[in-house]
Amino acid sequence: MSENAQYEFDLLVIGAGSGGVRAARMAAAAGARVAIAEDRYLGGTCVNVGCVPKKLYSYAAHFHDSFDDAEGFGWHLPGPATFEWSVLRDNKTSEIKRLNGIYQRMLEGAGVMLLNARATVTGPHTVALTSEEGVNQVTAQKILLATGGWPWVPDFPGSEHTVTSNQIFDLDAFPERFLVLGGGYIAVEFASIFNGLGSDTHLIYRGDLFLKGFDEEVRAFTRDEMIKKGVNLHFNTNIERIEPHGSAFKVYLTNGECQEVDAVLAATGRNANTQGLGLEALGIHLDSSGKIPVNERYETAIPSILALGDLTQGPELTPVALAEAMQLVDIHYTKTLPKPLDYATIPTAIFCHPNIGTVGLSEEAARKKIGNIRVYCTNFKAMKHTLSGSQERTLMKLIVDDASDVVVGAHMVGDEAGELIQGIAIAVRAGLTKEDFDRTIGIHPTGAEEFVTMRTPARN
């Protein structure tokens, strides 16, 4: 029985992505009357136009190398392998529809009311819902904003001819010539994906090197490996303009070059998806980076209005939104005081080819924060490639606080780096020392054993 009977709901969530759905389900399980408003698709960016389809396309792109690698082990295909874009695209769509259904059943099973409408906050406890039936207003004791991020495209002549990560999975035809603008996760991943699927691929980035903020050695190593795989990288340049050319596009660059391609992906960043939420009228202003400021209780400038995930400062990662949702529910509904999230040891992966996995401090950040560190590093050809003929190499790296011997960072570029770093992340989060790593027996023969066999510092 709710003590907030004057409101229709105890919690109204706006946005049915990972964070919003988790918060809605857990709050309902704690006894709250919960509704969730969504005007697009269940599962948010991750399920529909992010992590899930991206990883499926990354799997698809890896088969190109796998077919080549197999010959060194005695396998011969009857003829050259061919790729059919429509099969991948349509199978992906079927899988996402299946996941959408799972999200709907989870919400229904938890007793959460699903409101298929566009939501605008009109007051500290009121929300206007716009749907095909018209506009109606609902009330809630607390309102949670969980609308995530939205792709941002810079303004330049012809920018309307680009596609974003929301559209790239569903192109009508496969682009034999592909260009991506940007230097972050999404740009690097899609450059690898389309290169692996068979496109002549170009990546354009205005800076010296992509993946700003990651370990410098990891960035340089990834650059070299992507070049070996045939990705054309153009640094210190930008797009000047795009002009249609028949069914293709001519992309004029600031370095004087012109590339003719079939599709241009603008992977130039994502902004907090706040348009139309009504925040300005309520006095909730975005910070200098376009995020919604919140306190440790996830409360905005109006305490009854909460926000989490990509709307707020912090890593824009699905597991972070899920963890924040659990924290929020504990604070507001189970009345327990959870331990604060440790944002310093959140692992992440980039599904470029080869993959990147990382947790903790980069070498540069550790030198700045700690000062005296030891760096352990190895760079090798994986056992698989002694027969495959591939020139792909693997990088593994540990950053150690010299005074305490605690491992403060771990980084890898190589096959299945994300899978491997997840386990290493537990050790880094637990504050284990280099001696703990050294005393751990390796699994032989694996690449992973290198993390516990590096004995001599590469540098101090």
KETORKE-140386 format. One record per residue (C-alpha): x, y, z; residue in three letters. Coordinates in nm, 4 decimals, padded with zeros to 6 digits, always signed. Layout:
        x        y        z rest
        X        Y        Z  ALA
...
// end
This chain:
        x        y        z rest
 +00.0000 +00.0000 +00.0000  MET
 +00.1629 +00.3261 -00.1140  SER
 +00.1848 +00.6207 +00.1201  GLU
 +00.1763 +00.8517 -00.1845  ASN
 -00.1885 +00.7942 -00.2762  ALA
 -00.2233 +01.1494 -00.4081  GLN
 -00.0113 +01.0450 -00.7072  TYR
 -00.1060 +00.7917 -00.9720  GLU
 +00.2401 +00.6352 -00.9541  PHE
 +00.5235 +00.6231 -00.7062  ASP
 +00.7738 +00.6238 -00.9927  LEU
 +00.7327 +00.7197 -01.3558  LEU
 +01.0344 +00.6295 -01.5708  VAL
 +01.0872 +00.8086 -01.9011  ILE
 +01.2874 +00.5874 -02.1354  GLY
 +01.2792 +00.2077 -02.1630  ALA
 +01.6488 +00.1509 -02.2185  GLY
 +01.8775 -00.0604 -02.0005  SER
 +01.8843 +00.1780 -01.7026  GLY
 +01.5185 +00.2729 -01.7175  GLY
 +01.3894 -00.0833 -01.7441  VAL
 +01.6162 -00.2062 -01.4639  ARG
 +01.5064 +00.0776 -01.2329  ALA
 +01.1385 +00.0221 -01.3156  ALA
 +01.1531 -00.3525 -01.2519  ARG
 +01.3504 -00.3281 -00.9297  MET
 +01.1373 -00.0452 -00.7892  ALA
 +00.8235 -00.2453 -00.8665  ALA
 +00.9749 -00.5484 -00.6926  ALA
 +01.0296 -00.3275 -00.3872  ALA
 +00.6576 -00.2487 -00.3790  GLY
 +00.6391 +00.0761 -00.5726  ALA
 +00.3660 +00.1539 -00.8251  ARG
 +00.5686 +00.2036 -01.1435  VAL
 +00.5027 +00.3093 -01.5020  ALA
 +00.7501 +00.3490 -01.7859  ILE
 +00.6992 +00.5735 -02.0895  ALA
 +00.8652 +00.4949 -02.4223  GLU
 +00.7852 +00.6282 -02.7701  ASP
 +01.0379 +00.4350 -02.9756  ARG
 +01.1538 +00.0831 -02.8888  TYR
 +01.2069 -00.1286 -02.5803  LEU
 +01.5675 -00.1922 -02.4791  GLY
 +01.7024 +00.1471 -02.5780  GLY
 +02.0219 +00.2117 -02.7704  THR
 +02.2035 -00.1007 -02.6542  CYS
 +01.9502 -00.3528 -02.7782  VAL
 +01.8319 -00.1750 -03.0902  ASN
 +02.1120 +00.0348 -03.2400  VAL
 +02.4096 -00.0200 -03.0104  GLY
 +02.5865 -00.3007 -02.8294  CYS
 +02.3768 -00.5942 -02.9534  VAL
 +02.3643 -00.5325 -03.3304  PRO
 +02.7207 -00.3984 -03.3247  LYS
 +02.8543 -00.7180 -03.1670  LYS
 +02.6554 -00.9318 -03.4125  LEU
 +02.8050 -00.7387 -03.7031  TYR
 +03.1502 -00.7676 -03.5467  SER
 +03.1080 -01.1456 -03.5317  TYR
 +03.0096 -01.1416 -03.8984  ALA
 +03.3140 -00.9374 -03.9932  ALA
 +03.5539 -01.1761 -03.8160  HIS
 +03.4629 -01.4647 -04.0473  PHE
 +03.6629 -01.3025 -04.3259  HIS
 +03.9849 -01.3537 -04.1289  ASP
 +03.8725 -01.6927 -04.0017  SER
 +03.8307 -01.8288 -04.3547  PHE
 +04.1828 -01.7097 -04.4414  ASP
 +04.3290 -01.8444 -04.1165  ASP
 +04.1754 -02.1890 -04.1717  ALA
 +04.3949 -02.2663 -04.4722  GLU
 +04.7076 -02.2830 -04.2565  GLY
 +04.5356 -02.5582 -04.0545  PHE
 +04.4503 -02.7651 -04.3604  GLY
 +04.0979 -02.6431 -04.4315  TRP
 +04.0046 -02.5487 -04.7892  HIS
 +03.6749 -02.3912 -04.8883  LEU
 +03.5300 -02.5140 -05.2186  PRO
 +03.5414 -02.1602 -05.3545  GLY
 +03.5831 -01.7987 -05.2482  PRO
 +03.3501 -01.7096 -04.9623  ALA
 +03.0832 -01.4531 -05.0459  THR
 +02.8969 -01.2194 -04.8132  PHE
 +02.5247 -01.1354 -04.8344  GLU
 +02.4410 -00.8136 -04.6493  TRP
 +02.0648 -00.8683 -04.6517  SER
 +02.0948 -01.1978 -04.4620  VAL
 +02.2983 -01.0396 -04.1814  LEU
 +02.0729 -00.7325 -04.1692  ARG
 +01.7457 -00.9253 -04.1638  ASP
 +01.8646 -01.1880 -03.9160  ASN
 +01.9794 -00.9059 -03.6881  LYS
 +01.6349 -00.7458 -03.7124  THR
 +01.4671 -01.0725 -03.6144  SER
 +01.6931 -01.1084 -03.3112  GLU
 +01.6230 -00.7536 -03.1961  ILE
 +01.2476 -00.8099 -03.2259  LYS
 +01.2908 -01.1161 -03.0066  ARG
 +01.4767 -00.9087 -02.7472  LEU
 +01.2125 -00.6335 -02.7624  ASN
 +00.9548 -00.8982 -02.6724  GLY
 +01.1645 -01.0187 -02.3800  ILE
 +01.1861 -00.6643 -02.2421  TYR
 +00.8091 -00.6239 -02.2700  GLN
 +00.7462 -00.9523 -02.0896  ARG
 +00.9946 -00.8573 -01.8154  MET
 +00.8111 -00.5313 -01.7539  LEU
 +00.4712 -00.6984 -01.7573  GLU
 +00.5929 -00.9729 -01.5255  GLY
 +00.7213 -00.7127 -01.2799  ALA
 +00.3869 -00.5320 -01.2772  GLY
 +00.5191 -00.2193 -01.4514  VAL
 +00.2677 -00.0289 -01.6638  MET
 +00.4031 +00.0388 -02.0140  LEU
 +00.2957 +00.3727 -02.1613  LEU
 +00.3561 +00.3933 -02.5368  ASN
 +00.3865 +00.7702 -02.5568  ALA
 +00.6236 +01.0637 -02.5810  ARG
 +00.6756 +01.2042 -02.2320  ALA
 +00.7387 +01.5671 -02.1373  THR
 +00.7925 +01.6714 -01.7774  VAL
 +00.5563 +01.9576 -01.6930  THR
 +00.6153 +01.9880 -01.3196  GLY
 +00.7925 +01.8298 -01.0231  PRO
 +00.5317 +01.5520 -01.0180  HIS
 +00.3564 +01.5762 -01.3554  THR
 +00.4248 +01.4372 -01.7006  VAL
 +00.2380 +01.5004 -02.0268  ALA
 +00.2060 +01.1909 -02.2460  LEU
 +00.1571 +01.2403 -02.6202  THR
 +00.0384 +00.9449 -02.8287  SER
 -00.1954 +00.8693 -03.1190  GLU
 -00.4857 +00.9005 -02.8748  GLU
 -00.3876 +01.2576 -02.7903  GLY
 -00.2308 +01.4176 -02.4829  VAL
 -00.3012 +01.3268 -02.1250  ASN
 -00.1298 +01.4083 -01.7977  GLN
 -00.0170 +01.1665 -01.5262  VAL
 +00.1273 +01.2284 -01.1817  THR
 +00.4089 +01.0569 -00.9971  ALA
 +00.5790 +01.1034 -00.6629  GLN
 +00.9161 +01.0666 -00.8408  LYS
 +01.0085 +01.0951 -01.2085  ILE
 +01.3175 +00.9225 -01.3472  LEU
 +01.4796 +01.0512 -01.6656  LEU
 +01.6504 +00.7640 -01.8488  ALA
 +01.6395 +00.8680 -02.2136  THR
 +02.0063 +00.7958 -02.2874  GLY
 +02.2069 +00.9540 -02.5679  GLY
 +02.1488 +01.0495 -02.9291  TRP
 +02.3988 +01.0767 -03.2184  PRO
 +02.5362 +01.4226 -03.2952  TRP
 +02.6456 +01.5227 -03.6467  VAL
 +02.8581 +01.8356 -03.7091  PRO
 +02.7275 +02.0917 -03.9532  ASP
 +02.9163 +02.1111 -04.2828  PHE
 +02.8073 +02.1292 -04.6483  PRO
 +02.6466 +01.7971 -04.7356  GLY
 +02.6285 +01.6674 -04.3777  SER
 +02.2689 +01.5637 -04.4510  GLU
 +02.4107 +01.2864 -04.6698  HIS
 +02.5712 +01.1094 -04.3731  THR
 +02.4114 +00.8318 -04.1708  VAL
 +02.4482 +00.7837 -03.7961  THR
 +02.4926 +00.4736 -03.5841  SER
 +02.1110 +00.4651 -03.5549  ASN
 +02.0837 +00.3979 -03.9281  GLN
 +02.3998 +00.2140 -04.0247  ILE
 +02.2707 -00.1356 -03.9443  PHE
 +01.9796 -00.1106 -04.1871  ASP
 +02.1286 +00.0197 -04.5107  LEU
 +01.9377 -00.1020 -04.8149  ASP
 +02.2562 -00.2068 -04.9938  ALA
 +02.6032 -00.3008 -04.8745  PHE
 +02.8525 -00.0134 -04.9242  PRO
 +03.1450 -00.1464 -05.1254  GLU
 +03.3226 +00.1804 -05.0426  ARG
 +03.2713 +00.3068 -04.6887  PHE
 +03.3904 +00.6135 -04.4991  LEU
 +03.3528 +00.6876 -04.1288  VAL
 +03.4110 +01.0250 -03.9677  LEU
 +03.5218 +01.0212 -03.6035  GLY
 +03.7800 +00.8839 -03.3634  GLY
 +03.5875 +00.7288 -03.0748  GLY
 +03.4540 +00.3820 -02.9943  TYR
 +03.1848 +00.3829 -03.2616  ILE
 +03.4046 +00.5126 -03.5432  ALA
 +03.6861 +00.2664 -03.4789  VAL
 +03.4488 -00.0283 -03.4378  GLU
 +03.2569 +00.0371 -03.7597  PHE
 +03.5751 +00.0983 -03.9574  ALA
 +03.6855 -00.2510 -03.8533  SER
 +03.3430 -00.4058 -03.9123  ILE
 +03.2938 -00.2795 -04.2666  PHE
 +03.6560 -00.3520 -04.3547  ASN
 +03.6039 -00.7083 -04.2324  GLY
 +03.2818 -00.7435 -04.4297  LEU
 +03.4690 -00.6473 -04.7464  GLY
 +03.4301 -00.2704 -04.7897  SER
 +03.7134 -00.0463 -04.9021  ASP
 +03.7118 +00.1448 -04.5728  THR
 +03.8394 +00.4888 -04.4775  HIS
 +03.8422 +00.6481 -04.1316  LEU
 +03.8736 +01.0275 -04.1096  ILE
 +03.9749 +01.1861 -03.7789  TYR
 +04.0711 +01.5454 -03.7050  ARG
 +04.3243 +01.4524 -03.4326  GLY
 +04.6684 +01.2907 -03.4377  ASP
 +04.5379 +00.9513 -03.3249  LEU
 +04.1980 +00.8004 -03.2468  PHE
 +04.0628 +00.6777 -02.9084  LEU
 +04.1633 +00.9831 -02.7103  LYS
 +04.1828 +00.9093 -02.3380  GLY
 +04.2938 +00.5488 -02.3790  PHE
 +04.6459 +00.4263 -02.3082  ASP
 +04.8838 +00.5744 -02.5674  GLU
 +05.0567 +00.2440 -02.6404  GLU
 +04.7186 +00.0748 -02.6878  VAL
 +04.6112 +00.3483 -02.9298  ARG
 +04.9275 +00.3239 -03.1396  ALA
 +04.9240 -00.0563 -03.1412  PHE
 +04.5591 -00.0616 -03.2523  THR
 +04.6363 +00.1862 -03.5309  ARG
 +04.9136 -00.0361 -03.6649  ASP
 +04.7011 -00.3526 -03.6482  GLU
 +04.4081 -00.1873 -03.8260  MET
 +04.6384 -00.0632 -04.1017  ILE
 +04.7695 -00.4188 -04.1454  LYS
 +04.4123 -00.5369 -04.1915  LYS
 +04.3561 -00.2846 -04.4678  GLY
 +04.1725 +00.0034 -04.3030  VAL
 +04.2724 +00.3371 -04.4587  ASN
 +04.3337 +00.5809 -04.1726  LEU
 +04.3429 +00.9570 -04.2334  HIS
 +04.4503 +01.1573 -03.9269  PHE
 +04.4771 +01.5342 -03.8820  ASN
 +04.2053 +01.5869 -04.1407  THR
 +03.8326 +01.6455 -04.1581  ASN
 +03.5458 +01.6492 -04.4056  ILE
 +03.5136 +01.9777 -04.5924  GLU
 +03.1994 +01.8873 -04.7848  ARG
 +03.0021 +01.5954 -04.9303  ILE
 +02.8484 +01.6030 -05.2765  GLU
 +02.6159 +01.3413 -05.4286  PRO
 +02.7666 +01.1690 -05.7329  HIS
 +02.5082 +00.9453 -05.8949  GLY
 +02.4208 +00.6820 -05.6355  SER
 +02.7489 +00.7497 -05.4525  ALA
 +02.9088 +01.0483 -05.2780  PHE
 +03.2225 +01.2499 -05.3259  LYS
 +03.3788 +01.3380 -04.9909  VAL
 +03.6187 +01.6322 -05.0045  TYR
 +03.8711 +01.6405 -04.7204  LEU
 +04.0551 +01.9339 -04.5644  THR
 +04.3888 +01.7792 -04.6700  ASN
 +04.2954 +01.8212 -05.0365  GLY
 +04.1966 +01.4591 -05.1005  GLU
 +03.8624 +01.3440 -05.2384  CYS
 +03.7173 +01.0006 -05.1676  GLN
 +03.4276 +00.8571 -05.3659  GLU
 +03.2245 +00.6251 -05.1422  VAL
 +02.8833 +00.4588 -05.1175  ASP
 +02.8072 +00.5536 -04.7559  ALA
 +02.9400 +00.7988 -04.4961  VAL
 +02.8954 +00.7258 -04.1264  LEU
 +02.9152 +01.0268 -03.8951  ALA
 +03.0388 +00.8770 -03.5675  ALA
 +03.1199 +01.2118 -03.4135  THR
 +02.9759 +01.1703 -03.0674  GLY
 +02.6507 +01.1412 -02.8769  ARG
 +02.4676 +01.4036 -02.6749  ASN
 +02.2354 +01.3573 -02.3812  ALA
 +01.8894 +01.2936 -02.5272  ASN
 +01.7042 +01.5750 -02.3511  THR
 +01.5236 +01.7423 -02.6400  GLN
 +01.1527 +01.7769 -02.5697  GLY
 +01.1750 +01.6662 -02.2061  LEU
 +01.0800 +02.0131 -02.0821  GLY
 +01.3788 +02.0548 -01.8509  LEU
 +01.4640 +02.4188 -01.9223  GLU
 +01.1147 +02.5373 -01.8282  ALA
 +01.1507 +02.3590 -01.4950  LEU
 +01.4886 +02.5148 -01.4163  GLY
 +01.6924 +02.1991 -01.4765  ILE
 +01.9919 +02.3204 -01.6765  HIS
 +02.2577 +02.1102 -01.8487  LEU
 +02.6224 +02.1406 -01.7475  ASP
 +02.9041 +02.2518 -01.9793  SER
 +02.9242 +01.9068 -02.1375  SER
 +02.5524 +01.8883 -02.2035  GLY
 +02.4773 +01.6496 -01.9162  LYS
 +02.2164 +01.6719 -01.6391  ILE
 +02.3819 +01.7441 -01.3016  PRO
 +02.2724 +01.5065 -01.0237  VAL
 +02.3761 +01.4498 -00.6615  ASN
 +02.4753 +01.1200 -00.4985  GLU
 +02.1046 +01.0296 -00.4785  ARG
 +02.0639 +01.0790 -00.8566  TYR
 +01.8470 +01.3836 -00.7856  GLU
 +01.8450 +01.6802 -01.0233  THR
 +01.7930 +02.0422 -00.9205  ALA
 +01.4341 +01.9327 -00.8508  ILE
 +01.4644 +01.6506 -00.5915  PRO
 +01.1571 +01.4617 -00.7163  SER
 +01.3101 +01.4384 -01.0658  ILE
 +01.5930 +01.1861 -01.0985  LEU
 +01.8339 +01.1032 -01.3811  ALA
 +02.0907 +00.8333 -01.4596  LEU
 +02.2940 +00.6669 -01.7338  GLY
 +02.4069 +00.8547 -02.0437  ASP
 +02.2114 +01.1639 -01.9364  LEU
 +02.4580 +01.2221 -01.6523  THR
 +02.8356 +01.2435 -01.6129  GLN
 +03.0186 +00.9112 -01.6155  GLY
 +03.1084 +00.6368 -01.8630  PRO
 +02.8423 +00.5946 -02.1328  GLU
 +02.8204 +00.2193 -02.0903  LEU
 +02.5192 -00.0104 -02.0526  THR
 +02.6507 -00.1874 -01.7387  PRO
 +02.7045 +00.1523 -01.5748  VAL
 +02.3416 +00.2487 -01.6364  ALA
 +02.2312 -00.0871 -01.4930  LEU
 +02.4479 -00.0428 -01.1829  ALA
 +02.3241 +00.3130 -01.1322  GLU
 +01.9642 +00.1929 -01.1604  ALA
 +02.0238 -00.0599 -00.8828  MET
 +02.1847 +00.2105 -00.6700  GLN
 +01.8943 +00.4473 -00.7284  LEU
 +01.6347 +00.1871 -00.6313  VAL
 +01.8284 +00.0975 -00.3162  ASP
 +01.8469 +00.4641 -00.2140  ILE
 +01.4867 +00.5560 -00.2861  HIS
 +01.2851 +00.2355 -00.2476  TYR
 +01.4593 -00.0360 -00.0474  THR
 +01.5910 +00.2290 +00.1935  LYS
 +01.9347 +00.0710 +00.2101  THR
 +02.2524 +00.2722 +00.1673  LEU
 +02.4572 +00.1076 -00.1084  PRO
 +02.8310 +00.1469 -00.1411  LYS
 +02.9123 +00.4155 -00.3994  PRO
 +03.0009 +00.2891 -00.7453  LEU
 +03.3739 +00.2736 -00.8168  ASP
 +03.3964 +00.4526 -01.1503  TYR
 +03.7781 +00.4217 -01.1500  ALA
 +03.7791 +00.0459 -01.2128  THR
 +03.5020 +00.0063 -01.4705  ILE
 +03.6247 -00.2244 -01.7481  PRO
 +03.5385 -00.1620 -02.1099  THR
 +03.5975 -00.3161 -02.4505  ALA
 +03.6160 -00.1795 -02.8020  ILE
 +03.5096 -00.4330 -03.0625  PHE
 +03.7444 -00.3203 -03.3340  CYS
 +03.9673 -00.5797 -03.5020  HIS
 +04.1592 -00.6830 -03.3020  PRO
 +03.9547 -00.6104 -02.9898  ASN
 +04.0641 -00.3773 -02.7104  ILE
 +03.9963 -00.4552 -02.3448  GLY
 +04.0949 -00.2201 -02.0640  THR
 +04.0394 -00.1567 -01.6937  VAL
 +04.1843 +00.0996 -01.4527  GLY
 +04.4471 +00.3603 -01.5256  LEU
 +04.6382 +00.4098 -01.8476  SER
 +05.0151 +00.4433 -01.8233  GLU
 +04.9860 +00.8192 -01.8739  GLU
 +04.7107 +00.8634 -01.6136  ALA
 +04.9014 +00.6493 -01.3624  ALA
 +05.2205 +00.8568 -01.4023  ARG
 +05.0165 +01.1722 -01.3420  LYS
 +04.8163 +01.0372 -01.0472  LYS
 +05.0684 +00.8094 -00.8750  ILE
 +05.4093 +00.9111 -01.0002  GLY
 +05.6294 +00.6068 -00.9440  ASN
 +05.4937 +00.3120 -01.1408  ILE
 +05.6179 -00.0045 -01.3037  ARG
 +05.4962 -00.1006 -01.6488  VAL
 +05.4894 -00.4647 -01.7589  TYR
 +05.4250 -00.5184 -02.1270  CYS
 +05.4377 -00.7971 -02.3838  THR
 +05.3754 -00.7936 -02.7568  ASN
 +05.3570 -01.1282 -02.9364  PHE
 +05.2107 -01.3317 -03.2190  LYS
 +04.9384 -01.5563 -03.0758  ALA
 +04.9930 -01.9312 -03.1057  MET
 +04.6982 -01.9547 -03.3462  LYS
 +04.8822 -01.7381 -03.5962  HIS
 +05.1976 -01.9491 -03.6046  THR
 +05.0053 -02.1643 -03.8546  LEU
 +04.7345 -01.9290 -03.9810  SER
 +04.9813 -01.7062 -04.1630  GLY
 +04.8210 -01.3946 -04.0153  SER
 +05.0532 -01.1136 -03.9114  GLN
 +04.8192 -01.0060 -03.6295  GLU
 +04.9886 -00.9453 -03.2963  ARG
 +04.8643 -00.9176 -02.9383  THR
 +04.9505 -00.6533 -02.6781  LEU
 +04.9139 -00.7071 -02.3024  MET
 +05.0063 -00.4540 -02.0385  LYS
 +04.9937 -00.4103 -01.6596  LEU
 +05.0396 -00.0824 -01.4728  ILE
 +05.1643 -00.1219 -01.1140  VAL
 +05.1906 +00.1297 -00.8290  ASP
 +05.5590 +00.0919 -00.7398  ASP
 +05.5164 +00.1709 -00.3694  ALA
 +05.2187 -00.0552 -00.2913  SER
 +05.2690 -00.3152 -00.5690  ASP
 +04.8954 -00.2839 -00.6477  VAL
 +04.7956 -00.3396 -01.0115  VAL
 +04.6145 -00.0185 -01.1050  VAL
 +04.5599 -00.0840 -01.4748  GLY
 +04.5404 -00.3679 -01.7254  ALA
 +04.5153 -00.3340 -02.1018  HIS
 +04.4974 -00.5714 -02.3957  MET
 +04.4687 -00.5531 -02.7724  VAL
 +04.4006 -00.8915 -02.9262  GLY
 +04.1531 -01.1669 -02.9958  ASP
 +03.8623 -01.1712 -02.7444  GLU
 +04.0229 -00.8977 -02.5330  ALA
 +03.6886 -00.8042 -02.3820  GLY
 +03.6212 -01.1585 -02.2638  GLU
 +03.9635 -01.1803 -02.1022  LEU
 +03.9713 -00.8367 -01.9382  ILE
 +03.6410 -00.9046 -01.7605  GLN
 +03.8207 -01.1543 -01.5375  GLY
 +04.1253 -00.9332 -01.4924  ILE
 +03.8898 -00.6491 -01.3934  ALA
 +03.7859 -00.8443 -01.0824  ILE
 +04.1485 -00.8567 -00.9720  ALA
 +04.2047 -00.4858 -01.0396  VAL
 +03.8797 -00.3927 -00.8627  ARG
 +03.9837 -00.6067 -00.5644  ALA
 +04.3159 -00.4218 -00.5394  GLY
 +04.5366 -00.7267 -00.5950  LEU
 +04.9117 -00.6798 -00.6162  THR
 +05.1598 -00.7753 -00.8839  LYS
 +05.2779 -01.0464 -00.6430  GLU
 +04.9225 -01.1870 -00.6443  ASP
 +04.9351 -01.1986 -01.0229  PHE
 +05.2823 -01.3603 -01.0144  ASP
 +05.1679 -01.6267 -00.7676  ARG
 +04.8736 -01.7202 -00.9899  THR
 +04.9433 -02.0249 -01.2062  ILE
 +04.8815 -01.9694 -01.5736  GLY
 +04.6700 -02.1819 -01.8065  ILE
 +04.8920 -02.3187 -02.0804  HIS
 +04.8900 -02.2756 -02.3730  PRO
 +04.6782 -01.9600 -02.3769  THR
 +04.7415 -01.5967 -02.4495  GLY
 +04.5790 -01.5110 -02.1173  ALA
 +04.8648 -01.6682 -01.9208  GLU
 +05.0839 -01.3765 -02.0249  GLU
 +04.9046 -01.1635 -01.7650  PHE
 +05.0520 -01.3799 -01.4874  VAL
 +05.3938 -01.4508 -01.6398  THR
 +05.5247 -01.0994 -01.7055  MET
 +05.8125 -01.0676 -01.4571  ARG
 +06.0441 -00.7951 -01.5844  THR
 +05.9239 -00.4345 -01.6036  PRO
 +05.9378 -00.2848 -01.9494  ALA
 +05.9974 +00.0525 -01.7849  ARG
 +05.9714 +00.2306 -01.4501  ASN
// end
